[in-house]
């Protein structure tokens, strides 16, 4: 089994009106479980912060279409990987 290490640095900056903001320009964010619920919300927030999003989910790409469209609205086309990360095979 091949192991992949993922490291993500999130740069925070202080905003005058809403507390902290995240700056992810020129970063790639692989978000597992991003086809729905919490994972989708994280993917959208990182896309808004400027990250290139890679959506990973066990659902089919068509089920993640809405999340992909919302992420794309921030300027970068997201990618989708269909797989179950809990399955070692």
Buried (B, 14 or more C-beta within 10 A) or exposed (E): EEEEEEEEEEEEEEEEEEEEEBEBEEBBBBBBBBBBEEBBBBBBBBBBBBBBBBBBBBBEEEEBEEBBEBBEEBEBEBBBEBEEEEEEE
